[in-house]
Amino acid sequence: MNCSPEKIAALNADLEAARAGYRRIIRGEAPKVMVDQSGERLEFFAADPRKLQTLIAEIELQIAECTGSSTLAFVPRPLRFNF
């Protein structure tokens, strides 16, 4: 499946943003509480690094499919047991 150069560029931008967010969370650099000039307090909830890893793997897979690359990213899925 070949995609347009614009779509590949957008996927690469999304991938870079996801990787940057993952690095900020792992390093503890992501702010949790911010107070602006007017005294308004904004609270953020911590993101799940595993969900970001899954998102990164999915974007890498989409890029691989678009470019026809044989390198496929592993996307972890929950285990299911059927009895």
PyMOL Python script that loads the backbone (N, CA, C, O; Angstrom):
from pymol import cmd

cmd.read_pdbstr("""\
ATOM      1  N   MET A   1       0.855  -1.177   0.000  1.00  0.00           N
ATOM      2  CA  MET A   1       0.000   0.000   0.000  1.00  0.00           C
ATOM      3  C   MET A   1       0.897   1.236   0.000  1.00  0.00           C
ATOM      4  O   MET A   1       1.659   1.461   0.940  1.00  0.00           O
ATOM      5  N   ASN A   2       0.802   2.009  -1.032  1.00  0.00           N
ATOM      6  CA  ASN A   2       1.576   3.238  -1.118  1.00  0.00           C
ATOM      7  C   ASN A   2       0.710   4.414  -0.718  1.00  0.00           C
ATOM      8  O   ASN A   2      -0.453   4.503  -1.110  1.00  0.00           O
ATOM      9  N   CYS A   3       1.271   5.298   0.051  1.00  0.00           N
ATOM     10  CA  CYS A   3       0.552   6.473   0.522  1.00  0.00           C
ATOM     11  C   CYS A   3       1.179   7.719  -0.081  1.00  0.00           C
ATOM     12  O   CYS A   3       2.289   7.684  -0.612  1.00  0.00           O
ATOM     13  N   SER A   4       0.451   8.807   0.011  1.00  0.00           N
ATOM     14  CA  SER A   4       0.973  10.070  -0.505  1.00  0.00           C
ATOM     15  C   SER A   4       2.114  10.559   0.381  1.00  0.00           C
ATOM     16  O   SER A   4       2.185  10.209   1.559  1.00  0.00           O
ATOM     17  N   PRO A   5       2.998  11.361  -0.183  1.00  0.00           N
ATOM     18  CA  PRO A   5       4.100  11.912   0.621  1.00  0.00           C
ATOM     19  C   PRO A   5       3.599  12.754   1.794  1.00  0.00           C
ATOM     20  O   PRO A   5       4.248  12.821   2.838  1.00  0.00           O
ATOM     21  N   GLU A   6       2.436  13.397   1.616  1.00  0.00           N
ATOM     22  CA  GLU A   6       1.878  14.204   2.693  1.00  0.00           C
ATOM     23  C   GLU A   6       1.467  13.324   3.879  1.00  0.00           C
ATOM     24  O   GLU A   6       1.692  13.677   5.036  1.00  0.00           O
ATOM     25  N   LYS A   7       0.857  12.166   3.566  1.00  0.00           N
ATOM     26  CA  LYS A   7       0.442  11.266   4.640  1.00  0.00           C
ATOM     27  C   LYS A   7       1.651  10.694   5.373  1.00  0.00           C
ATOM     28  O   LYS A   7       1.638  10.571   6.598  1.00  0.00           O
ATOM     29  N   ILE A   8       2.687  10.347   4.628  1.00  0.00           N
ATOM     30  CA  ILE A   8       3.901   9.814   5.250  1.00  0.00           C
ATOM     31  C   ILE A   8       4.550  10.885   6.123  1.00  0.00           C
ATOM     32  O   ILE A   8       5.035  10.585   7.214  1.00  0.00           O
ATOM     33  N   ALA A   9       4.561  12.128   5.651  1.00  0.00           N
ATOM     34  CA  ALA A   9       5.126  13.226   6.442  1.00  0.00           C
ATOM     35  C   ALA A   9       4.307  13.443   7.716  1.00  0.00           C
ATOM     36  O   ALA A   9       4.869  13.692   8.782  1.00  0.00           O
ATOM     37  N   ALA A  10       2.985  13.348   7.605  1.00  0.00           N
ATOM     38  CA  ALA A  10       2.127  13.508   8.781  1.00  0.00           C
ATOM     39  C   ALA A  10       2.356  12.374   9.780  1.00  0.00           C
ATOM     40  O   ALA A  10       2.402  12.605  10.988  1.00  0.00           O
ATOM     41  N   LEU A  11       2.500  11.151   9.271  1.00  0.00           N
ATOM     42  CA  LEU A  11       2.776  10.014  10.154  1.00  0.00           C
ATOM     43  C   LEU A  11       4.129  10.174  10.839  1.00  0.00           C
ATOM     44  O   LEU A  11       4.264   9.869  12.024  1.00  0.00           O
ATOM     45  N   ASN A  12       5.128  10.649  10.105  1.00  0.00           N
ATOM     46  CA  ASN A  12       6.440  10.875  10.709  1.00  0.00           C
ATOM     47  C   ASN A  12       6.379  11.954  11.783  1.00  0.00           C
ATOM     48  O   ASN A  12       7.043  11.841  12.813  1.00  0.00           O
ATOM     49  N   ALA A  13       5.587  12.999  11.551  1.00  0.00           N
ATOM     50  CA  ALA A  13       5.433  14.058  12.554  1.00  0.00           C
ATOM     51  C   ALA A  13       4.731  13.512  13.800  1.00  0.00           C
ATOM     52  O   ALA A  13       5.118  13.824  14.926  1.00  0.00           O
ATOM     53  N   ASP A  14       3.690  12.688  13.585  1.00  0.00           N
ATOM     54  CA  ASP A  14       2.997  12.069  14.721  1.00  0.00           C
ATOM     55  C   ASP A  14       3.933  11.153  15.500  1.00  0.00           C
ATOM     56  O   ASP A  14       3.907  11.126  16.731  1.00  0.00           O
ATOM     57  N   LEU A  15       4.758  10.405  14.775  1.00  0.00           N
ATOM     58  CA  LEU A  15       5.702   9.493  15.416  1.00  0.00           C
ATOM     59  C   LEU A  15       6.709  10.262  16.257  1.00  0.00           C
ATOM     60  O   LEU A  15       7.013   9.863  17.381  1.00  0.00           O
ATOM     61  N   GLU A  16       7.228  11.359  15.723  1.00  0.00           N
ATOM     62  CA  GLU A  16       8.195  12.162  16.463  1.00  0.00           C
ATOM     63  C   GLU A  16       7.559  12.766  17.705  1.00  0.00           C
ATOM     64  O   GLU A  16       8.189  12.814  18.761  1.00  0.00           O
ATOM     65  N   ALA A  17       6.305  13.233  17.592  1.00  0.00           N
ATOM     66  CA  ALA A  17       5.607  13.806  18.747  1.00  0.00           C
ATOM     67  C   ALA A  17       5.359  12.745  19.819  1.00  0.00           C
ATOM     68  O   ALA A  17       5.516  13.015  21.009  1.00  0.00           O
ATOM     69  N   ALA A  18       4.971  11.543  19.397  1.00  0.00           N
ATOM     70  CA  ALA A  18       4.736  10.465  20.352  1.00  0.00           C
ATOM     71  C   ALA A  18       6.027  10.057  21.054  1.00  0.00           C
ATOM     72  O   ALA A  18       6.034   9.819  22.262  1.00  0.00           O
ATOM     73  N   ARG A  19       7.116   9.978  20.295  1.00  0.00           N
ATOM     74  CA  ARG A  19       8.409   9.631  20.903  1.00  0.00           C
ATOM     75  C   ARG A  19       8.866  10.714  21.884  1.00  0.00           C
ATOM     76  O   ARG A  19       9.399  10.403  22.949  1.00  0.00           O
ATOM     77  N   ALA A  20       8.657  11.985  21.526  1.00  0.00           N
ATOM     78  CA  ALA A  20       9.040  13.075  22.421  1.00  0.00           C
ATOM     79  C   ALA A  20       8.206  13.034  23.701  1.00  0.00           C
ATOM     80  O   ALA A  20       8.733  13.235  24.795  1.00  0.00           O
ATOM     81  N   GLY A  21       6.915  12.774  23.563  1.00  0.00           N
ATOM     82  CA  GLY A  21       6.057  12.656  24.743  1.00  0.00           C
ATOM     83  C   GLY A  21       6.467  11.490  25.630  1.00  0.00           C
ATOM     84  O   GLY A  21       6.464  11.603  26.855  1.00  0.00           O
ATOM     85  N   TYR A  22       6.819  10.372  25.009  1.00  0.00           N
ATOM     86  CA  TYR A  22       7.272   9.208  25.767  1.00  0.00           C
ATOM     87  C   TYR A  22       8.542   9.539  26.548  1.00  0.00           C
ATOM     88  O   TYR A  22       8.669   9.194  27.723  1.00  0.00           O
ATOM     89  N   ARG A  23       9.486  10.217  25.875  1.00  0.00           N
ATOM     90  CA  ARG A  23      10.728  10.586  26.565  1.00  0.00           C
ATOM     91  C   ARG A  23      10.452  11.529  27.738  1.00  0.00           C
ATOM     92  O   ARG A  23      11.063  11.382  28.797  1.00  0.00           O
ATOM     93  N   ARG A  24       9.538  12.499  27.568  1.00  0.00           N
ATOM     94  CA  ARG A  24       9.211  13.421  28.663  1.00  0.00           C
ATOM     95  C   ARG A  24       8.604  12.679  29.852  1.00  0.00           C
ATOM     96  O   ARG A  24       8.914  12.983  31.003  1.00  0.00           O
ATOM     97  N   ILE A  25       7.744  11.713  29.571  1.00  0.00           N
ATOM     98  CA  ILE A  25       7.104  10.969  30.663  1.00  0.00           C
ATOM     99  C   ILE A  25       8.129  10.108  31.396  1.00  0.00           C
ATOM    100  O   ILE A  25       8.155  10.075  32.626  1.00  0.00           O
ATOM    101  N   ILE A  26       8.974   9.409  30.631  1.00  0.00           N
ATOM    102  CA  ILE A  26       9.972   8.533  31.241  1.00  0.00           C
ATOM    103  C   ILE A  26      10.959   9.326  32.091  1.00  0.00           C
ATOM    104  O   ILE A  26      11.365   8.871  33.160  1.00  0.00           O
ATOM    105  N   ARG A  27      11.341  10.499  31.625  1.00  0.00           N
ATOM    106  CA  ARG A  27      12.295  11.332  32.364  1.00  0.00           C
ATOM    107  C   ARG A  27      11.651  12.108  33.503  1.00  0.00           C
ATOM    108  O   ARG A  27      12.355  12.704  34.318  1.00  0.00           O
ATOM    109  N   GLY A  28      10.326  12.108  33.571  1.00  0.00           N
ATOM    110  CA  GLY A  28       9.634  12.847  34.626  1.00  0.00           C
ATOM    111  C   GLY A  28       9.552  14.334  34.353  1.00  0.00           C
ATOM    112  O   GLY A  28       9.382  15.125  35.281  1.00  0.00           O
ATOM    113  N   GLU A  29       9.670  14.730  33.085  1.00  0.00           N
ATOM    114  CA  GLU A  29       9.666  16.139  32.725  1.00  0.00           C
ATOM    115  C   GLU A  29       8.270  16.682  32.442  1.00  0.00           C
ATOM    116  O   GLU A  29       8.093  17.895  32.335  1.00  0.00           O
ATOM    117  N   ALA A  30       7.286  15.812  32.321  1.00  0.00           N
ATOM    118  CA  ALA A  30       5.932  16.258  31.996  1.00  0.00           C
ATOM    119  C   ALA A  30       5.309  16.918  33.229  1.00  0.00           C
ATOM    120  O   ALA A  30       5.240  16.301  34.292  1.00  0.00           O
ATOM    121  N   PRO A  31       4.856  18.169  33.094  1.00  0.00           N
ATOM    122  CA  PRO A  31       4.266  18.850  34.259  1.00  0.00           C
ATOM    123  C   PRO A  31       2.932  18.221  34.636  1.00  0.00           C
ATOM    124  O   PRO A  31       2.190  17.741  33.779  1.00  0.00           O
ATOM    125  N   LYS A  32       2.642  18.233  35.926  1.00  0.00           N
ATOM    126  CA  LYS A  32       1.371  17.692  36.395  1.00  0.00           C
ATOM    127  C   LYS A  32       0.430  18.803  36.829  1.00  0.00           C
ATOM    128  O   LYS A  32      -0.787  18.673  36.699  1.00  0.00           O
ATOM    129  N   VAL A  33       0.985  19.900  37.347  1.00  0.00           N
ATOM    130  CA  VAL A  33       0.181  21.030  37.780  1.00  0.00           C
ATOM    131  C   VAL A  33       0.849  22.307  37.277  1.00  0.00           C
ATOM    132  O   VAL A  33       2.053  22.505  37.439  1.00  0.00           O
ATOM    133  N   MET A  34       0.044  23.162  36.668  1.00  0.00           N
ATOM    134  CA  MET A  34       0.554  24.448  36.202  1.00  0.00           C
ATOM    135  C   MET A  34      -0.362  25.545  36.725  1.00  0.00           C
ATOM    136  O   MET A  34      -1.578  25.365  36.796  1.00  0.00           O
ATOM    137  N   VAL A  35       0.217  26.670  37.088  1.00  0.00           N
ATOM    138  CA  VAL A  35      -0.543  27.821  37.537  1.00  0.00           C
ATOM    139  C   VAL A  35      -0.175  28.980  36.612  1.00  0.00           C
ATOM    140  O   VAL A  35       0.996  29.343  36.497  1.00  0.00           O
ATOM    141  N   ASP A  36      -1.198  29.566  35.942  1.00  0.00           N
ATOM    142  CA  ASP A  36      -0.888  30.659  35.024  1.00  0.00           C
ATOM    143  C   ASP A  36      -0.884  32.002  35.752  1.00  0.00           C
ATOM    144  O   ASP A  36      -1.034  32.049  36.973  1.00  0.00           O
ATOM    145  N   GLN A  37      -0.714  33.087  35.006  1.00  0.00           N
ATOM    146  CA  GLN A  37      -0.561  34.408  35.591  1.00  0.00           C
ATOM    147  C   GLN A  37      -1.784  34.866  36.374  1.00  0.00           C
ATOM    148  O   GLN A  37      -1.655  35.595  37.357  1.00  0.00           O
ATOM    149  N   SER A  38      -2.953  34.449  35.951  1.00  0.00           N
ATOM    150  CA  SER A  38      -4.168  34.877  36.646  1.00  0.00           C
ATOM    151  C   SER A  38      -4.459  34.011  37.873  1.00  0.00           C
ATOM    152  O   SER A  38      -5.453  34.231  38.566  1.00  0.00           O
ATOM    153  N   GLY A  39      -3.611  33.046  38.137  1.00  0.00           N
ATOM    154  CA  GLY A  39      -3.801  32.184  39.297  1.00  0.00           C
ATOM    155  C   GLY A  39      -4.632  30.952  38.996  1.00  0.00           C
ATOM    156  O   GLY A  39      -4.925  30.163  39.894  1.00  0.00           O
ATOM    157  N   GLU A  40      -5.014  30.781  37.740  1.00  0.00           N
ATOM    158  CA  GLU A  40      -5.798  29.609  37.360  1.00  0.00           C
ATOM    159  C   GLU A  40      -4.897  28.383  37.388  1.00  0.00           C
ATOM    160  O   GLU A  40      -3.792  28.386  36.845  1.00  0.00           O
ATOM    161  N   ARG A  41      -5.394  27.345  38.030  1.00  0.00           N
ATOM    162  CA  ARG A  41      -4.613  26.133  38.222  1.00  0.00           C
ATOM    163  C   ARG A  41      -5.074  25.077  37.222  1.00  0.00           C
ATOM    164  O   ARG A  41      -6.265  24.787  37.116  1.00  0.00           O
ATOM    165  N   LEU A  42      -4.125  24.510  36.498  1.00  0.00           N
ATOM    166  CA  LEU A  42      -4.414  23.452  35.540  1.00  0.00           C
ATOM    167  C   LEU A  42      -3.723  22.178  35.996  1.00  0.00           C
ATOM    168  O   LEU A  42      -2.520  22.169  36.259  1.00  0.00           O
ATOM    169  N   GLU A  43      -4.490  21.110  36.086  1.00  0.00           N
ATOM    170  CA  GLU A  43      -3.925  19.825  36.489  1.00  0.00           C
ATOM    171  C   GLU A  43      -3.994  18.858  35.321  1.00  0.00           C
ATOM    172  O   GLU A  43      -4.994  18.791  34.606  1.00  0.00           O
ATOM    173  N   PHE A  44      -2.923  18.116  35.143  1.00  0.00           N
ATOM    174  CA  PHE A  44      -2.845  17.124  34.089  1.00  0.00           C
ATOM    175  C   PHE A  44      -2.716  15.752  34.725  1.00  0.00           C
ATOM    176  O   PHE A  44      -2.108  15.595  35.784  1.00  0.00           O
ATOM    177  N   PHE A  45      -3.291  14.774  34.068  1.00  0.00           N
ATOM    178  CA  PHE A  45      -3.188  13.407  34.555  1.00  0.00           C
ATOM    179  C   PHE A  45      -2.007  12.733  33.869  1.00  0.00           C
ATOM    180  O   PHE A  45      -1.726  12.982  32.697  1.00  0.00           O
ATOM    181  N   ALA A  46      -1.336  11.891  34.608  1.00  0.00           N
ATOM    182  CA  ALA A  46      -0.176  11.195  34.065  1.00  0.00           C
ATOM    183  C   ALA A  46      -0.608  10.249  32.948  1.00  0.00           C
ATOM    184  O   ALA A  46      -1.619   9.556  33.061  1.00  0.00           O
ATOM    185  N   ALA A  47       0.160  10.231  31.890  1.00  0.00           N
ATOM    186  CA  ALA A  47      -0.119   9.330  30.779  1.00  0.00           C
ATOM    187  C   ALA A  47       0.503   7.966  31.063  1.00  0.00           C
ATOM    188  O   ALA A  47       1.418   7.840  31.876  1.00  0.00           O
ATOM    189  N   ASP A  48      -0.001   6.973  30.390  1.00  0.00           N
ATOM    190  CA  ASP A  48       0.497   5.613  30.544  1.00  0.00           C
ATOM    191  C   ASP A  48       1.596   5.364  29.507  1.00  0.00           C
ATOM    192  O   ASP A  48       1.318   5.371  28.307  1.00  0.00           O
ATOM    193  N   PRO A  49       2.834   5.144  29.948  1.00  0.00           N
ATOM    194  CA  PRO A  49       3.921   4.920  28.980  1.00  0.00           C
ATOM    195  C   PRO A  49       3.682   3.720  28.073  1.00  0.00           C
ATOM    196  O   PRO A  49       4.115   3.721  26.921  1.00  0.00           O
ATOM    197  N   ARG A  50       2.997   2.696  28.582  1.00  0.00           N
ATOM    198  CA  ARG A  50       2.729   1.516  27.754  1.00  0.00           C
ATOM    199  C   ARG A  50       1.793   1.856  26.597  1.00  0.00           C
ATOM    200  O   ARG A  50       1.942   1.328  25.495  1.00  0.00           O
ATOM    201  N   LYS A  51       0.829   2.739  26.853  1.00  0.00           N
ATOM    202  CA  LYS A  51      -0.072   3.147  25.769  1.00  0.00           C
ATOM    203  C   LYS A  51       0.689   3.945  24.715  1.00  0.00           C
ATOM    204  O   LYS A  51       0.424   3.819  23.520  1.00  0.00           O
ATOM    205  N   LEU A  52       1.632   4.763  25.164  1.00  0.00           N
ATOM    206  CA  LEU A  52       2.444   5.509  24.201  1.00  0.00           C
ATOM    207  C   LEU A  52       3.334   4.576  23.395  1.00  0.00           C
ATOM    208  O   LEU A  52       3.527   4.790  22.198  1.00  0.00           O
ATOM    209  N   GLN A  53       3.878   3.546  24.029  1.00  0.00           N
ATOM    210  CA  GLN A  53       4.686   2.574  23.298  1.00  0.00           C
ATOM    211  C   GLN A  53       3.840   1.870  22.242  1.00  0.00           C
ATOM    212  O   GLN A  53       4.304   1.630  21.128  1.00  0.00           O
ATOM    213  N   THR A  54       2.609   1.543  22.590  1.00  0.00           N
ATOM    214  CA  THR A  54       1.709   0.900  21.640  1.00  0.00           C
ATOM    215  C   THR A  54       1.395   1.842  20.485  1.00  0.00           C
ATOM    216  O   THR A  54       1.379   1.424  19.327  1.00  0.00           O
ATOM    217  N   LEU A  55       1.146   3.112  20.796  1.00  0.00           N
ATOM    218  CA  LEU A  55       0.873   4.104  19.759  1.00  0.00           C
ATOM    219  C   LEU A  55       2.071   4.250  18.828  1.00  0.00           C
ATOM    220  O   LEU A  55       1.903   4.316  17.610  1.00  0.00           O
ATOM    221  N   ILE A  56       3.279   4.300  19.389  1.00  0.00           N
ATOM    222  CA  ILE A  56       4.489   4.417  18.577  1.00  0.00           C
ATOM    223  C   ILE A  56       4.620   3.207  17.650  1.00  0.00           C
ATOM    224  O   ILE A  56       4.946   3.362  16.473  1.00  0.00           O
ATOM    225  N   ALA A  57       4.372   2.021  18.168  1.00  0.00           N
ATOM    226  CA  ALA A  57       4.469   0.811  17.355  1.00  0.00           C
ATOM    227  C   ALA A  57       3.424   0.817  16.238  1.00  0.00           C
ATOM    228  O   ALA A  57       3.711   0.390  15.120  1.00  0.00           O
ATOM    229  N   GLU A  58       2.212   1.298  16.534  1.00  0.00           N
ATOM    230  CA  GLU A  58       1.164   1.350  15.512  1.00  0.00           C
ATOM    231  C   GLU A  58       1.516   2.347  14.406  1.00  0.00           C
ATOM    232  O   GLU A  58       1.286   2.074  13.228  1.00  0.00           O
ATOM    233  N   ILE A  59       2.069   3.490  14.780  1.00  0.00           N
ATOM    234  CA  ILE A  59       2.466   4.477  13.773  1.00  0.00           C
ATOM    235  C   ILE A  59       3.607   3.931  12.931  1.00  0.00           C
ATOM    236  O   ILE A  59       3.619   4.115  11.714  1.00  0.00           O
ATOM    237  N   GLU A  60       4.563   3.264  13.557  1.00  0.00           N
ATOM    238  CA  GLU A  60       5.661   2.655  12.809  1.00  0.00           C
ATOM    239  C   GLU A  60       5.137   1.617  11.822  1.00  0.00           C
ATOM    240  O   GLU A  60       5.640   1.508  10.703  1.00  0.00           O
ATOM    241  N   LEU A  61       4.129   0.858  12.236  1.00  0.00           N
ATOM    242  CA  LEU A  61       3.524  -0.142  11.357  1.00  0.00           C
ATOM    243  C   LEU A  61       2.841   0.528  10.168  1.00  0.00           C
ATOM    244  O   LEU A  61       2.957   0.055   9.037  1.00  0.00           O
ATOM    245  N   GLN A  62       2.132   1.622  10.418  1.00  0.00           N
ATOM    246  CA  GLN A  62       1.479   2.349   9.328  1.00  0.00           C
ATOM    247  C   GLN A  62       2.507   2.895   8.337  1.00  0.00           C
ATOM    248  O   GLN A  62       2.300   2.838   7.124  1.00  0.00           O
ATOM    249  N   ILE A  63       3.607   3.421   8.854  1.00  0.00           N
ATOM    250  CA  ILE A  63       4.664   3.934   7.983  1.00  0.00           C
ATOM    251  C   ILE A  63       5.260   2.790   7.168  1.00  0.00           C
ATOM    252  O   ILE A  63       5.514   2.947   5.974  1.00  0.00           O
ATOM    253  N   ALA A  64       5.484   1.648   7.801  1.00  0.00           N
ATOM    254  CA  ALA A  64       6.036   0.492   7.091  1.00  0.00           C
ATOM    255  C   ALA A  64       5.084   0.032   5.985  1.00  0.00           C
ATOM    256  O   ALA A  64       5.529  -0.333   4.897  1.00  0.00           O
ATOM    257  N   GLU A  65       3.783   0.047   6.259  1.00  0.00           N
ATOM    258  CA  GLU A  65       2.807  -0.349   5.243  1.00  0.00           C
ATOM    259  C   GLU A  65       2.769   0.656   4.095  1.00  0.00           C
ATOM    260  O   GLU A  65       2.642   0.269   2.933  1.00  0.00           O
ATOM    261  N   CYS A  66       2.879   1.938   4.417  1.00  0.00           N
ATOM    262  CA  CYS A  66       2.830   2.977   3.385  1.00  0.00           C
ATOM    263  C   CYS A  66       4.059   2.950   2.483  1.00  0.00           C
ATOM    264  O   CYS A  66       3.957   3.160   1.274  1.00  0.00           O
ATOM    265  N   THR A  67       5.199   2.694   3.068  1.00  0.00           N
ATOM    266  CA  THR A  67       6.436   2.730   2.286  1.00  0.00           C
ATOM    267  C   THR A  67       6.769   1.382   1.669  1.00  0.00           C
ATOM    268  O   THR A  67       7.704   1.282   0.874  1.00  0.00           O
ATOM    269  N   GLY A  68       6.021   0.344   2.022  1.00  0.00           N
ATOM    270  CA  GLY A  68       6.291  -0.977   1.491  1.00  0.00           C
ATOM    271  C   GLY A  68       7.487  -1.631   2.146  1.00  0.00           C
ATOM    272  O   GLY A  68       8.071  -2.564   1.595  1.00  0.00           O
ATOM    273  N   SER A  69       7.852  -1.150   3.309  1.00  0.00           N
ATOM    274  CA  SER A  69       8.991  -1.683   4.028  1.00  0.00           C
ATOM    275  C   SER A  69       8.651  -3.061   4.584  1.00  0.00           C
ATOM    276  O   SER A  69       7.509  -3.326   4.959  1.00  0.00           O
ATOM    277  N   SER A  70       9.648  -3.931   4.635  1.00  0.00           N
ATOM    278  CA  SER A  70       9.427  -5.263   5.187  1.00  0.00           C
ATOM    279  C   SER A  70       9.601  -5.286   6.697  1.00  0.00           C
ATOM    280  O   SER A  70       9.346  -6.306   7.336  1.00  0.00           O
ATOM    281  N   THR A  71      10.036  -4.165   7.274  1.00  0.00           N
ATOM    282  CA  THR A  71      10.218  -4.086   8.716  1.00  0.00           C
ATOM    283  C   THR A  71       8.878  -3.791   9.364  1.00  0.00           C
ATOM    284  O   THR A  71       8.325  -2.704   9.197  1.00  0.00           O
ATOM    285  N   LEU A  72       8.369  -4.740  10.086  1.00  0.00           N
ATOM    286  CA  LEU A  72       7.083  -4.562  10.743  1.00  0.00           C
ATOM    287  C   LEU A  72       7.292  -4.382  12.232  1.00  0.00           C
ATOM    288  O   LEU A  72       8.086  -5.091  12.848  1.00  0.00           O
ATOM    289  N   ALA A  73       6.589  -3.448  12.794  1.00  0.00           N
ATOM    290  CA  ALA A  73       6.689  -3.195  14.232  1.00  0.00           C
ATOM    291  C   ALA A  73       5.788  -4.171  14.973  1.00  0.00           C
ATOM    292  O   ALA A  73       4.734  -4.561  14.472  1.00  0.00           O
ATOM    293  N   PHE A  74       6.202  -4.555  16.148  1.00  0.00           N
ATOM    294  CA  PHE A  74       5.401  -5.438  16.990  1.00  0.00           C
ATOM    295  C   PHE A  74       4.404  -4.606  17.771  1.00  0.00           C
ATOM    296  O   PHE A  74       4.782  -3.662  18.465  1.00  0.00           O
ATOM    297  N   VAL A  75       3.139  -4.953  17.659  1.00  0.00           N
ATOM    298  CA  VAL A  75       2.094  -4.262  18.400  1.00  0.00           C
ATOM    299  C   VAL A  75       1.570  -5.225  19.453  1.00  0.00           C
ATOM    300  O   VAL A  75       0.897  -6.199  19.114  1.00  0.00           O
ATOM    301  N   PRO A  76       1.866  -4.970  20.736  1.00  0.00           N
ATOM    302  CA  PRO A  76       1.402  -5.890  21.770  1.00  0.00           C
ATOM    303  C   PRO A  76      -0.112  -5.857  21.892  1.00  0.00           C
ATOM    304  O   PRO A  76      -0.732  -4.796  21.838  1.00  0.00           O
ATOM    305  N   ARG A  77      -0.673  -6.994  22.051  1.00  0.00           N
ATOM    306  CA  ARG A  77      -2.123  -7.139  22.231  1.00  0.00           C
ATOM    307  C   ARG A  77      -2.371  -7.898  23.524  1.00  0.00           C
ATOM    308  O   ARG A  77      -1.530  -8.690  23.950  1.00  0.00           O
ATOM    309  N   PRO A  78      -3.511  -7.665  24.147  1.00  0.00           N
ATOM    310  CA  PRO A  78      -3.810  -8.397  25.373  1.00  0.00           C
ATOM    311  C   PRO A  78      -3.999  -9.890  25.088  1.00  0.00           C
ATOM    312  O   PRO A  78      -4.496 -10.284  24.033  1.00  0.00           O
ATOM    313  N   LEU A  79      -3.595 -10.688  26.043  1.00  0.00           N
ATOM    314  CA  LEU A  79      -3.776 -12.131  25.923  1.00  0.00           C
ATOM    315  C   LEU A  79      -5.233 -12.493  26.172  1.00  0.00           C
ATOM    316  O   LEU A  79      -5.889 -11.928  27.047  1.00  0.00           O
ATOM    317  N   ARG A  80      -5.714 -13.421  25.407  1.00  0.00           N
ATOM    318  CA  ARG A  80      -7.083 -13.902  25.603  1.00  0.00           C
ATOM    319  C   ARG A  80      -7.056 -15.418  25.666  1.00  0.00           C
ATOM    320  O   ARG A  80      -6.422 -16.089  24.851  1.00  0.00           O
ATOM    321  N   PHE A  81      -7.748 -15.924  26.637  1.00  0.00           N
ATOM    322  CA  PHE A  81      -7.839 -17.361  26.795  1.00  0.00           C
ATOM    323  C   PHE A  81      -9.254 -17.797  26.465  1.00  0.00           C
ATOM    324  O   PHE A  81     -10.219 -17.274  27.022  1.00  0.00           O
ATOM    325  N   ASN A  82      -9.372 -18.735  25.580  1.00  0.00           N
ATOM    326  CA  ASN A  82     -10.680 -19.275  25.210  1.00  0.00           C
ATOM    327  C   ASN A  82     -10.805 -20.680  25.804  1.00  0.00           C
ATOM    328  O   ASN A  82      -9.966 -21.550  25.572  1.00  0.00           O
ATOM    329  N   PHE A  83     -11.850 -20.868  26.555  1.00  0.00           N
ATOM    330  CA  PHE A  83     -12.084 -22.180  27.159  1.00  0.00           C
ATOM    331  C   PHE A  83     -13.253 -22.844  26.518  1.00  0.00           C
ATOM    332  O   PHE A  83     -13.610 -23.961  26.891  1.00  0.00           O
TER     333      PHE A  83
END
""", "prot")
cmd.dss("prot")
cmd.show_as("cartoon", "prot")
cmd.util.cbc("prot")
cmd.orient("prot")
